[in-house]
């Protein structure tokens, strides 16, 4: 199958999976059955469409095939009469069906692993094989995880709806945590795409966009979508031709997606008007500060330090402090940044970036022997070939 | 949906704080009984008075005491009838007394 068809199929599946599952669940009152029949319809589509081409209304095609499967199964199980009494007129209490499914899949009564797997499969329409490959687990154990989670949704009575206002913030935080994890899994892994047609980072961005359409006044959700768009805007400049990681300072900024950056800054402006800042908005603001600098040298470092200070107030983590130390380097000099970095050594001693940051700072201060020792520590702590390549090139420079 | 709420707790709370706590529990119980959410339920005697029947390879053995494998013991339960898990969670979150409440859907054939 050509990559072009695969890409279109990926998009159609993403667009339709949640919709078809949600409408069948409403109609027949059986989430488990609806989900399985939707997956089967996708498999049929994969075969039929790659031979005959994609129909003019792929959503309607999928809906029809999936529904036929549901009816077949109900008939076969001779439960049709009993189940027909459950058939109710489709009533959508407002909002996108797919978001209601997302809230069910990200219910706090499910484990985080189950939430992620279920959301990818049920709402974004990824196959079990694609999800298993993204998380480096065996297909059978992933399938089991999904089956168990689906059973729990049905038997524990997890509802398919947007939570009441009293619970909305807490439950939305759960959804956002799932999307954030999904995005990072896709963005940080060396394997950008789970297959020729899907990338977890793009799926997470699409899901966040869906959520924003239904809940347009949730500032952290706007911040999360902005953050994803900003990260994706640099995706083509992150690796060089040989697959080596390119640091932000060295990236070719002409390759950045300007349209995505301006969409992200618009989202952040909308969020700021609501006036309830939070960690996702602040992370997005930090990313946009980099995105808007024409060159590395033009970066607004004092603003970055202020943003990191605010992020630390809501998310006091040593990794955030390390990032702040790097920004501080450009504002207050290497000696001050070194003090901050060394204060973090006990908390981050197993984290290679604290050692490579320290090495760069020591190098600038002319303490080459200590710098070398820090580079060695950093190298010993990372297996990522792209990062190892980067550290090696730095060490070489210090020896010259 | 029917659920069983299991309240962790063992024996009566002591002294004045205890009786104030019992008042809150009574208020909670009255509220949800009147709304129709609570279908049934009881408070249990302390776990020291429990007897467990354990089924092994041989004949069932009778053991003095509660389930040995759990660190928490059940001090009472309520059977509730509510639309979904979120409604059950809302009730459990407002329970004024014990340190944990387990929510278990009731088996339906």
Interface residues (C-beta under 8 A of the other chain):
Chain A: X107 X109 X155 X156 X157 X158 X159 X163 X164 X167
Chain B: X1 X3 X83 X84 X85 X86 X88 X89 X90 X103 X105
